[in-house]
Amino acid sequence: MAPTPLLNMLTKNKLNENSYKKWKRNLITVLSNEKLKTVLDNQCLPTTQAEARKRWKKSDEIGRCYMRASMTSTLYKQLESCKTAKAILDKLEDMFEGQAILARSFAITSLMNAQQNPNTLVKDHMTTLTGYFVEVAEMRPI
């Protein structure tokens, strides 16, 4: 199977200590395109029919491969024991939650302290403020 442009986006922007939010957004885009996003949303129920369980396990395996192929070797080693894509994502959420809180706090502080300079056009100042609003909105819990 030839790599798609979306898959290239994921492998070129590997997950590292500073890129979790962007990596997760790319991962969700790729998995949604491949119709595999459900492996992040739920576990395979034991009562599921055999054929459905088999499809879910195959989708989960592909999702885990995408995730592991797009992270640094250090993170790969830390997450090697995770049995499902959801388990990997849950562990990553725990690892990187503090970064998101800090980034959101910084964006809110920047927004609150933003002042228009006398020689700045209102349009330019509003663009700056809009950028802060977007940052804060993007920092909502993922």
VEXTIBA-267039 format. One line per field, with one value per atom (N, C-alpha, C): x, y, z; residue number from 1; residue in three letters. Coordinates in Angstrom, 3 decimals. Layout:
<nodes>
xx = [X_...]
yy = [Y_...]
zz = [Z_...]
i = [NUM_...]
aa = [Ala_...]
</nodes>
This chain:
<nodes>
xx = [0.845_0.000_0.891_0.664_1.457_1.001_1.951_1.567_0.757_-0.294_-1.130_-0.552_-0.949_-0.463_-0.809_-1.970_-2.332_-1.407_-1.093_-0.181_1.205_1.629_2.917_2.915_1.773_1.663_1.923_1.436_1.601_3.040_3.654_5.016_6.069_5.785_6.742_6.691_5.562_5.403_5.301_6.406_6.416_6.110_5.485_5.191_6.482_6.688_7.796_7.277_8.152_7.750_7.019_7.157_6.589_5.461_5.085_4.163_2.881_2.507_1.367_0.074_-0.260_-1.539_-1.641_-0.605_-0.594_-0.593_0.188_0.252_-1.110_-1.795_-3.105_-4.104_-4.071_-4.970_-4.694_-3.413_-3.055_-3.487_-3.285_-3.670_-5.173_-5.966_-7.421_-7.832_-7.170_-7.466_-7.186_-6.022_-5.651_-6.591_-6.829_-7.689_-9.129_-9.602_-10.950_-11.019_-10.016_-9.975_-9.934_-9.224_-9.093_-10.254_-11.230_-12.397_-11.961_-10.966_-10.426_-10.555_-11.168_-11.207_-11.924_-12.814_-13.559_-12.647_-11.446_-10.548_-10.056_-10.131_-9.743_-10.902_-12.112_-13.292_-13.779_-13.533_-14.055_-13.255_-13.482_-12.856_-13.790_-13.253_-14.072_-14.765_-16.065_-16.819_-16.677_-16.548_-16.407_-17.647_-18.801_-20.032_-20.234_-19.327_-19.427_-19.333_-20.047_-20.010_-18.592_-18.301_-16.940_-16.423_-17.251_-16.810_-16.528_-17.395_-17.200_-15.961_-15.734_-14.536_-13.277_-13.316_-12.168_-11.863_-12.897_-12.708_-12.158_-12.693_-12.228_-10.756_-10.380_-8.979_-8.046_-8.479_-7.667_-7.519_-8.627_-8.588_-7.699_-7.803_-6.982_-5.501_-5.185_-3.786_-3.228_-4.016_-3.581_-3.412_-4.373_-4.280_-3.038_-2.732_-1.523_-0.265_-0.264_0.905_1.105_0.008_0.102_0.647_0.133_0.555_2.037_2.447_3.829_4.818_4.393_5.276_5.487_4.602_4.688_5.129_5.889_6.417_7.904_8.559_9.986_10.216_11.419_11.730_11.621_11.907_11.779_10.332_9.422_8.009_7.519_8.005_7.624_7.948_9.157_9.578_8.694_8.345_7.512_6.108_5.631_4.248_4.139_5.246_5.274_4.318_4.116_3.277_1.779_1.387_-0.039_-0.626_-1.744_-2.344_-3.325_-3.832_-4.793_-4.424_-4.989_-4.764_-5.317_-6.463_-7.056_-6.152_-5.534_-4.608_-3.404_-2.895_-1.769_-2.186_-3.340_-3.811_-4.079_-4.659_-4.911_-3.609_-2.607_-1.312_-0.663_-0.767_-0.234_-0.956_-2.275_-3.051_-2.505_-2.252_-1.703_-0.327_0.496_1.858_1.897_1.001_1.084_0.008_-0.812_-1.887_-1.359_-0.263_0.323_0.742_1.243_1.638_0.448_-0.681_-1.875_-2.382_-2.367_-2.829_-1.928_-0.631_0.324_0.171_0.025_-0.126_-1.417_-2.489_-3.765_-3.652_-3.018_-2.827_-2.019_-0.976_-0.152_-0.964_-1.783_-2.599_-3.620_-4.235_-5.216_-4.532_-3.362_-2.613_-2.235_-1.786_-1.441_-2.658_-3.802_-5.036_-5.419_-5.337_-5.726_-4.771_-3.505_-2.510_-2.314_-3.046_-2.879_-3.384_-2.541_-2.907_-2.495_-3.330_-3.017_-1.995_-0.932_0.069_-0.494_-0.086_-0.614_-0.376_0.709_1.002_0.532_-0.281_-0.805_-2.220_-2.499_-3.850_-4.810_-6.047_-7.061_-7.178_-7.136_-7.237_-6.132_-4.912_-3.792_-3.946_-4.408_-4.616_-5.714_-6.776_-7.875_-7.399_-6.512_-5.950_-5.154_-4.377_-3.616_-4.549_-5.591_-6.552_-7.255_-7.625_-8.287_-7.370_-6.088_-5.118_-5.089_-5.144_-5.181_-6.459_-7.598_-8.862_-8.803_-8.229_-8.105_-7.230_-6.107_-5.219_-5.952_-6.684_-7.415_-8.471_-9.178_-10.215_-9.611_-8.449_-7.801_-7.241_-7.028_-6.448_-7.488_-8.742_-9.754_-9.355_-9.872_-9.496_-9.771_-8.802_-8.891_-9.673]
yy = [-1.177_0.000_1.240_2.109_3.337_4.353_5.083_6.082_7.210_7.598_8.698_10.018_11.136_12.435_12.660_12.180_12.348_11.545_10.337_9.517_10.144_10.728_11.436_12.593_13.279_14.382_13.877_12.703_12.141_11.706_11.060_10.560_11.671_12.746_13.854_14.736_14.736_15.540_14.607_13.944_12.944_13.564_12.740_13.158_13.222_14.348_14.484_15.230_15.613_16.234_17.565_18.194_19.526_19.589_18.468_18.542_17.732_17.429_16.526_17.027_18.268_18.792_18.697_19.138_19.093_17.639_16.791_15.383_14.723_15.011_14.392_14.851_16.129_16.646_15.931_15.755_15.039_13.574_12.942_11.541_11.355_12.220_12.119_12.332_13.248_13.469_12.209_11.608_10.402_9.248_9.007_7.886_8.095_9.325_9.599_9.315_9.745_9.505_8.012_7.264_5.822_5.044_5.752_5.141_4.258_4.742_3.996_4.741_5.911_6.743_6.066_5.124_4.477_3.768_3.367_2.681_3.619_4.940_5.900_6.196_5.976_6.350_5.277_4.020_2.971_1.688_0.815_-0.499_-1.483_-2.588_-3.644_-4.367_-4.416_-5.072_-6.587_-7.278_-8.735_-9.422_-8.767_-9.377_-9.150_-8.437_-8.140_-9.433_-9.489_-10.669_-10.902_-12.143_-12.545_-11.754_-11.570_-10.857_-9.383_-8.765_-7.361_-7.216_-8.148_-8.121_-8.243_-9.105_-9.295_-8.006_-7.343_-6.068_-5.007_-4.942_-3.944_-4.179_-5.427_-5.731_-5.355_-5.594_-5.227_-3.704_-2.989_-1.520_-0.985_-1.590_-1.163_-1.393_-2.511_-2.806_-1.769_-1.415_-0.403_0.949_1.299_2.556_2.606_1.523_1.467_1.613_0.981_1.099_2.538_3.202_4.615_5.450_5.199_5.984_5.764_4.514_4.204_4.638_4.569_4.984_6.486_7.216_8.675_9.285_8.546_9.106_8.808_9.544_9.328_7.954_7.447_6.107_6.052_7.154_7.191_6.982_7.720_7.553_6.167_5.685_4.343_3.318_3.396_2.452_2.572_3.810_4.016_3.443_3.392_2.982_1.592_0.884_-0.431_-1.418_-1.290_-2.253_-2.012_-0.892_-0.593_-1.538_-2.142_-3.169_-2.630_-1.406_-0.847_0.598_1.090_2.481_3.428_3.078_3.905_3.958_2.833_2.797_3.705_3.691_4.569_6.025_6.364_7.752_8.186_7.313_7.644_7.915_7.101_7.298_8.606_8.907_10.170_11.365_11.256_12.338_12.597_11.531_11.686_12.341_11.944_12.470_13.949_14.384_15.728_16.689_16.271_17.133_18.437_18.386_19.585_20.615_20.161_21.081_21.871_21.197_21.859_22.914_22.595_23.536_24.774_24.561_25.670_26.536_25.910_26.659_27.478_26.909_27.633_28.827_28.600_29.677_30.823_30.495_31.515_32.285_31.560_32.220_33.161_32.748_33.604_34.835_34.649_35.780_36.767_36.255_37.126_37.912_37.270_37.931_39.035_38.724_39.705_40.905_40.696_41.766_42.507_42.091_42.720_44.161_45.071_46.484_47.001_47.835_48.401_49.505_49.427_50.492_51.683_52.899_54.086_54.089_53.496_53.528_52.264_51.439_50.210_50.448_49.992_50.110_49.201_49.631_48.839_47.462_47.446_46.186_45.217_45.705_44.849_44.369_45.253_44.877_43.807_43.982_43.003_41.647_41.660_40.413_39.702_40.472_39.904_39.305_40.053_39.555_38.296_38.301_37.125_35.904_36.121_35.032_34.461_35.345_34.873_34.092_34.579_33.868_32.474_32.389_31.088_30.159_30.671_29.863_29.319_30.178_29.756_28.706_28.933_27.985_26.635_26.651_25.404_24.656_25.333_24.694_24.004_23.992_23.308_21.857_21.169_19.766_18.966_18.175_17.438_16.150]
zz = [0.000_0.000_0.000_-0.952_-1.075_-0.032_0.570_1.572_0.942_1.620_1.153_1.633_1.018_1.503_2.983_3.412_4.822_5.726_5.312_6.106_6.141_5.023_4.993_5.991_6.100_7.059_8.478_8.780_10.114_10.361_9.392_9.600_9.530_8.783_8.714_9.949_10.641_11.855_13.051_13.359_14.423_15.782_16.608_17.975_18.767_19.426_20.360_21.586_22.458_23.722_23.538_22.375_22.172_21.139_20.555_19.423_19.603_20.818_21.043_20.418_20.643_20.163_18.635_17.953_16.485_16.000_16.650_16.279_16.435_17.539_17.762_16.705_16.374_15.337_14.002_13.655_12.430_12.493_13.655_13.828_13.619_14.233_14.094_12.641_11.952_10.535_9.719_9.936_9.183_9.515_10.803_11.181_10.702_10.720_10.215_8.723_7.986_6.547_6.233_7.044_6.835_7.464_8.025_8.696_9.876_10.626_11.761_13.083_13.081_14.283_15.453_15.170_16.255_17.246_16.829_17.759_18.855_18.615_19.650_20.593_20.118_20.885_21.841_21.514_22.377_22.244_23.210_23.212_22.516_22.073_21.495_22.649_22.606_23.667_23.555_24.697_24.656_24.067_24.176_23.675_22.176_21.553_20.125_19.321_18.221_17.357_16.853_16.556_16.177_14.971_13.945_12.744_13.052_13.842_14.224_15.089_15.992_16.852_16.002_14.991_14.112_13.345_12.822_12.103_13.042_14.279_15.237_15.561_15.795_16.116_14.967_13.742_12.580_12.495_12.698_12.682_13.795_14.973_16.113_15.824_15.224_14.889_13.905_12.906_11.935_12.644_13.496_14.250_15.119_15.817_16.657_15.805_14.634_13.738_13.291_12.913_12.521_13.676_14.857_16.021_16.314_16.363_16.722_15.643_14.387_13.296_13.278_13.957_13.900_15.229_16.004_17.259_17.374_18.242_18.445_19.062_18.896_19.411_20.937_21.606_23.066_23.485_22.855_23.168_22.757_21.638_21.178_22.256_22.792_23.843_25.086_25.469_26.652_26.476_25.245_24.980_24.378_24.311_23.690_24.353_25.631_26.364_26.184_25.606_25.423_24.376_24.712_23.855_22.819_23.012_22.064_21.732_20.629_20.239_21.306_21.862_22.913_24.138_24.498_25.643_25.390_24.160_23.810_23.958_23.403_23.464_24.903_25.704_27.114_27.859_27.604_28.265_27.806_26.510_25.992_26.608_26.748_27.387_28.785_29.534_30.889_30.864_29.885_29.805_29.430_28.532_27.963_28.468_29.409_29.897_30.478_31.194_31.797_30.764_29.628_28.559_28.058_27.880_27.353_28.334_29.606_30.628_30.645_30.584_30.597_29.348_28.185_26.935_26.944_27.458_27.513_28.467_29.599_30.565_29.947_29.210_28.552_27.516_26.731_25.705_26.337_27.431_28.120_28.693_29.290_29.843_28.736_27.603_26.470_26.009_25.965_25.548_26.532_27.811_28.836_28.866_28.550_28.624_27.301_26.273_24.956_24.986_24.547_24.453_23.081_22.551_21.242_21.403_20.626_20.607_19.841_20.198_19.521_18.009_17.549_16.115_15.386_16.038_15.430_14.935_13.731_13.190_13.968_14.072_14.771_14.111_12.801_12.060_12.486_12.594_13.000_14.435_15.306_16.703_16.802_16.038_16.060_15.525_14.556_14.038_15.124_15.882_16.997_18.037_18.409_19.402_18.906_17.631_17.062_17.142_16.901_17.028_18.436_19.444_20.832_21.114_20.609_20.808_20.177_19.007_18.339_19.149_19.658_20.492_21.708_22.387_23.583_23.206_22.127_21.709_21.334_20.699_20.307_21.504_22.599_23.776_24.653_24.203_24.998_25.147_26.157_26.330_25.067_24.693_23.441_23.643]
i = [1_1_1_2_2_2_3_3_3_4_4_4_5_5_5_6_6_6_7_7_7_8_8_8_9_9_9_10_10_10_11_11_11_12_12_12_13_13_13_14_14_14_15_15_15_16_16_16_17_17_17_18_18_18_19_19_19_20_20_20_21_21_21_22_22_22_23_23_23_24_24_24_25_25_25_26_26_26_27_27_27_28_28_28_29_29_29_30_30_30_31_31_31_32_32_32_33_33_33_34_34_34_35_35_35_36_36_36_37_37_37_38_38_38_39_39_39_40_40_40_41_41_41_42_42_42_43_43_43_44_44_44_45_45_45_46_46_46_47_47_47_48_48_48_49_49_49_50_50_50_51_51_51_52_52_52_53_53_53_54_54_54_55_55_55_56_56_56_57_57_57_58_58_58_59_59_59_60_60_60_61_61_61_62_62_62_63_63_63_64_64_64_65_65_65_66_66_66_67_67_67_68_68_68_69_69_69_70_70_70_71_71_71_72_72_72_73_73_73_74_74_74_75_75_75_76_76_76_77_77_77_78_78_78_79_79_79_80_80_80_81_81_81_82_82_82_83_83_83_84_84_84_85_85_85_86_86_86_87_87_87_88_88_88_89_89_89_90_90_90_91_91_91_92_92_92_93_93_93_94_94_94_95_95_95_96_96_96_97_97_97_98_98_98_99_99_99_100_100_100_101_101_101_102_102_102_103_103_103_104_104_104_105_105_105_106_106_106_107_107_107_108_108_108_109_109_109_110_110_110_111_111_111_112_112_112_113_113_113_114_114_114_115_115_115_116_116_116_117_117_117_118_118_118_119_119_119_120_120_120_121_121_121_122_122_122_123_123_123_124_124_124_125_125_125_126_126_126_127_127_127_128_128_128_129_129_129_130_130_130_131_131_131_132_132_132_133_133_133_134_134_134_135_135_135_136_136_136_137_137_137_138_138_138_139_139_139_140_140_140_141_141_141_142_142_142]
aa = [Met_Met_Met_Ala_Ala_Ala_Pro_Pro_Pro_Thr_Thr_Thr_Pro_Pro_Pro_Leu_Leu_Leu_Leu_Leu_Leu_Asn_Asn_Asn_Met_Met_Met_Leu_Leu_Leu_Thr_Thr_Thr_Lys_Lys_Lys_Asn_Asn_Asn_Lys_Lys_Lys_Leu_Leu_Leu_Asn_Asn_Asn_Glu_Glu_Glu_Asn_Asn_Asn_Ser_Ser_Ser_Tyr_Tyr_Tyr_Lys_Lys_Lys_Lys_Lys_Lys_Trp_Trp_Trp_Lys_Lys_Lys_Arg_Arg_Arg_Asn_Asn_Asn_Leu_Leu_Leu_Ile_Ile_Ile_Thr_Thr_Thr_Val_Val_Val_Leu_Leu_Leu_Ser_Ser_Ser_Asn_Asn_Asn_Glu_Glu_Glu_Lys_Lys_Lys_Leu_Leu_Leu_Lys_Lys_Lys_Thr_Thr_Thr_Val_Val_Val_Leu_Leu_Leu_Asp_Asp_Asp_Asn_Asn_Asn_Gln_Gln_Gln_Cys_Cys_Cys_Leu_Leu_Leu_Pro_Pro_Pro_Thr_Thr_Thr_Thr_Thr_Thr_Gln_Gln_Gln_Ala_Ala_Ala_Glu_Glu_Glu_Ala_Ala_Ala_Arg_Arg_Arg_Lys_Lys_Lys_Arg_Arg_Arg_Trp_Trp_Trp_Lys_Lys_Lys_Lys_Lys_Lys_Ser_Ser_Ser_Asp_Asp_Asp_Glu_Glu_Glu_Ile_Ile_Ile_Gly_Gly_Gly_Arg_Arg_Arg_Cys_Cys_Cys_Tyr_Tyr_Tyr_Met_Met_Met_Arg_Arg_Arg_Ala_Ala_Ala_Ser_Ser_Ser_Met_Met_Met_Thr_Thr_Thr_Ser_Ser_Ser_Thr_Thr_Thr_Leu_Leu_Leu_Tyr_Tyr_Tyr_Lys_Lys_Lys_Gln_Gln_Gln_Leu_Leu_Leu_Glu_Glu_Glu_Ser_Ser_Ser_Cys_Cys_Cys_Lys_Lys_Lys_Thr_Thr_Thr_Ala_Ala_Ala_Lys_Lys_Lys_Ala_Ala_Ala_Ile_Ile_Ile_Leu_Leu_Leu_Asp_Asp_Asp_Lys_Lys_Lys_Leu_Leu_Leu_Glu_Glu_Glu_Asp_Asp_Asp_Met_Met_Met_Phe_Phe_Phe_Glu_Glu_Glu_Gly_Gly_Gly_Gln_Gln_Gln_Ala_Ala_Ala_Ile_Ile_Ile_Leu_Leu_Leu_Ala_Ala_Ala_Arg_Arg_Arg_Ser_Ser_Ser_Phe_Phe_Phe_Ala_Ala_Ala_Ile_Ile_Ile_Thr_Thr_Thr_Ser_Ser_Ser_Leu_Leu_Leu_Met_Met_Met_Asn_Asn_Asn_Ala_Ala_Ala_Gln_Gln_Gln_Gln_Gln_Gln_Asn_Asn_Asn_Pro_Pro_Pro_Asn_Asn_Asn_Thr_Thr_Thr_Leu_Leu_Leu_Val_Val_Val_Lys_Lys_Lys_Asp_Asp_Asp_His_His_His_Met_Met_Met_Thr_Thr_Thr_Thr_Thr_Thr_Leu_Leu_Leu_Thr_Thr_Thr_Gly_Gly_Gly_Tyr_Tyr_Tyr_Phe_Phe_Phe_Val_Val_Val_Glu_Glu_Glu_Val_Val_Val_Ala_Ala_Ala_Glu_Glu_Glu_Met_Met_Met_Arg_Arg_Arg_Pro_Pro_Pro_Ile_Ile_Ile]
</nodes>
